[in-house]
Amino acid sequence: MIKINENFLDLQDSYLFSTIAKKVAKFQEEYPDKKVIKLGIGDVTLPLANACVEAMKKAADDLSKKESFMGYGPEQGYDFLREKIVEVDFKSRGIDIEKDEIFVSDGAKCDTGNIVDIFAKNNKVAITDPVYPVYLDTNTMSGRSGKFNSKTGKYENIIYMPCTSENNFEPSFPSEVPDMIYLCLPNNPTGTVLTKEQLAKWVEYAKKNKSIILFDSAYEAFITDPNVPHSIYEIEGAKEVAIEFRSFSKTAGFTGVRCGYTVIPKALKGYTESGEEVTLNKLWNRRQCTKFNGASYITQRGAEAIYTEEGRKQIKENITYYQENAKIIRTGLQEVGFTVYGGVNAPYIWLKLPNGVKSWDFFDKLLNEVAVVGTPGVGFGPSGEGYFRLTAFGSKENTIEAMERIKKINV
Ligand code: MLT
């Protein structure tokens, strides 16, 4: 008899964004004439930068010729891309990362999910609450979360670090010391950030406790404040305690192309049950060589073009466009009296719902009354109840229209 991985039975019914997609599809079926504006999932809407498109066309052409054809590539990514990453994303910020500390992949969602493979099941995991659901779900699948308590909305073995307006979205050190600490900065879903000084305290904490920080900086391209770090490695000592995940999805519109990378410094160690040190870079390399055959050549050539002068200019224009949308949302909501967070160093705007309104009730109201889709805060964790997320990744026209529609509803 075939047995299943029963950890999957501990997962909540459906992945947040699939639940939303189903609700929206049902609404559209019922009201086919209504124009639905989607500011829910953080998916980009501008076309790819031309520099990337041209590079991918050329790469496809390379594959059509005998002399430049490529079969399997290196599991860790091609040198042409890893070298650019080292130079532009790190050296230019004074960070010394080596090429073999970079692992190119098919996106940060996969990497943040797959990373759990290299850690023991009995590690204590801390997540901020609210949180990007992938961190929690993948720890549940691999048996680290324990049972779900439907009364509290929490898993018994997970350490929740609430981030709400009460603590200005800065997580506090938990009373129980975690082994694995997930930090996403700029934050998804709240759009809030930590300064270098605030992040440095986490590096120090992880060092003291021999914990690891799993640092997701998928949204770093949206940072405008000079005192907000783009990489955790801007903090001294972070190479000994942190893995960093980077994505080209939001930076360069690669949500459909799929490419990102993970940095695992060689100085970073984990421990066996008997206390022996093991280099995590080696472990991840071993994992990738077995389970992954590398991101496609065409994709990586497209990603390489992000680092050309032309590519950088085009990408900057797209980011500026989304930043303007964020401003439209922030000011639009403030004008009608909402308290809003985020949207300055991030493409997400996190609004506090007035009068004790619940997240899913607001979701339904917005969809049914004005056909606008957002993401209910509670979908990201119990502390997200009473909040709601809007994304700046829509078109400018739709963003303006959505604000006009939201202004009409009574909350
Ligand atoms: C989000 O909306 O939170 C993101 O688009 C999801 C993702 O990056 O996978």
Residues whose N, C-alpha, C, O or C-beta is under 5 A from the ligand:
A	BS01	MLT	G40 I41 G42 D43 K109 N188
